[in-house]
Amino acid sequence: MPMATAVRLPTATAPQRLPLRRPTTRPIVSYLHNFPRDNVSLTLVGGAKQPLGDVQVGDVYDASIGMGLALSDRALISFGYDQSFVGATRADGRLPVRRVPSWAACWWAARTGSTTTAA
């Protein structure tokens, strides 16, 4: 009759407590430069092209801040805020005359059937 061999199972260890750390905040500031583009054209419905000329898209400044807080070794909470400031776009050195209406103006025009929107 064969002899049974004993198998030793690993014993469970108590979870280690991690050292507490203060929440950290790190503000980040960034800048994005857009290079000018020459001879830009817009393709319309039907394939027709409308020349826009030289276009300089506005530069972007961005600021963000965030914080993370560990509640335990398995759970954490993070909060963040990001704000971008976009410069005006210029076509042939001029600002465009027509402004794009806000979402509220578009919603109001669609709801009331109005053809004019406030910019």
N, C-alpha and C positions, 0 to 999 in steps of 0.2 A: 504494500500500500504506500503510495507516494506521500511524502511529508509536505504539509502546507508551509509556505514561507510567509512570514509576517511582513506587512508593508507599513512603513511609518509615514503617516500623513503630516504635511507641514502644519504647524500650529498657527492660528490667527494672531496677528499682532494688532495692538491698539493703534488707531490712526494718530499720526503725529500732528501736533498743533503748529500751525504756521505762525511766524512772527507777524504781529500787527504792524501795518504801515499806514501812514497818513494818506488821505486821498490826494492825488496829484492833479494839477491843472496845467495844461501846456497850450498857451496861445500860439497860433500859427498864422503868419502873414505871408501871402504869396502874390506874385505879379505875373501876368501873362501878356506878352507883347504880340500883337497881330501885325504881320507885315502887309504892306499895301499890295493890291493885285491890279494888274493892268489889263485893259480891254476885256472887262467882265461883261457877259451877256446873260440875259434871263430867257430861258426856253418857255414859251407860252403853250397853251393848249392848241393842238393842231400842228406843232412843230415850228411855229414862227419864233424868231429870236428878236428880243428887244435889247439893244446895247445899253449898258449902264455906265460905261466908261471906266475910269480908274476908281477903285473902291478901297477905302481905308476903314476897316472894321475897328471899332473902339477897343482899347486895351482894357484888361480886366484886373481889378484889385480885389483880393479875397482875404477875409479875416475869419478865423474859426477858433473856437475854444471848446474844450471838452474835459470831462472828468469821469473817472472810473472808480467805483467803490466795491471792493470785494466783501460780500456778506459772509461767505464761508469759502472753503476750498473748492466748492462746486458751483457757487452762484455769485454773480456780480451784477451790478447795475451801472450803466454808463449813460451820461447825459452829454449832449453836444449841441452847439449852435454854429451855423455857418452863414456868412453874409458875403455876397459878391456885389461889387460896384462895377458896372459895365459902361465904358465911355460911348459917346455917340458915334454912329457910323457916318462917314462922309463919302459922297459920290462926286467925283470931279472937283474936290475941294469944298463942296457945299453940303450943308446939312439937308436931309430930305425935307420937303415942305409938308408932306402928308405924314401924320403920325398914326401909328397903329392904335386903335381904340383899346381901352382896358377890357378885361373879361366882363366886368359889370355892365359896361356900355353895350357889349355884344349880347349879353344875356337879356338886357332890357329891350334892345331892338328886336331880338327874336321873339320875345314874349308879347310885345305890343304891336309888332308888325311895322314898326317905324323904320324908315330908310335912312334917317340921319342919326349919327352917333356923336356924342360929345367926346372930344379927345382929351 
